[in-house]
Amino acid sequence: MIKVTPFEDFGHQDHGWLKACHHFSFADYYDPDRMGFGPLRVWNDDHIKAGTGFPTHPHRDMEIVTYVRRGAVSHEDSLGNRGRTAAGQVQVMSAGTGIRHAEFNLEGEDLDLFQVWVEPDEIGHQPRWDTRTFDRDRVSDGFVTLVSGRHGREHEDALFIHQDAAFLAAVMDTGETYEVSLEPGRRAYVVPARGEIEINGVRVPERGSAAINQETALKITALSAAEVVMFDLP
């Protein structure tokens, strides 16, 4: 089963400095039918103006994945971490027992990113932060795993999260097709960050989403040049 939601049907808020699109209920946007998808609790599609951002605020017991689509985000937190995550890169913050952080756009251009929250496998983990690069310009041979906590262990070349889930990305040329396998009983949440795709014959528009259940084989075709991200979830 593949349920498609177009970008226009998500929750939208315009704060001037921030234009936020909420895939699931978040902040002042509430839809009882959109409270999450398995352990996936938040998927925000944010446009942040240059020179603005989120001042220091707290989190706990949440795995927070940020995928930068354009520009760069500068991070600092109460653990002493400081870093700049640019377009094509991904960062992970495990809030665990508690962390305070700030995320700002210190660049001369606007910033576009996905911020995704995943509930952890249990509460009380040690908080941490890390980042890595996804080279969107190289020839991609299928989906690349950027973040993973599959089977409760760390995976080579992927940032770790405390959940049996994986975050993957691919860049596709028009007409290109990739096949992705899902283990029985698992689900996937797929978002074309750029371009339009088709999954098992079902069209998914740019920046819309496909919530996928009870499918073990996904045939993903780019109907135009596309950048696609997905979460493989329990």
Secondary structure, DSSP 8 states (H G I E B T S, - for coil): -EEEE-GGGSEEEE-SSEEEEESS-BTTB--TT-S-BTTEEEEEEEEE-TT-EEEEEEE-S-EEEEEEEESEEEEEETTS-EEEEETTEEEEEE-TT-EEEEEE--SSS-EEEEEEEE--SSS----EEEEEE--TTS---S-EEEEE-GGGS--TTSEE-SSS-EEEEEEE-TT-EEEEE--TT-EEEEEEEES-EEETTEEE-TT-EEEE-S-SEEEEEESSSEEEEEEEE-
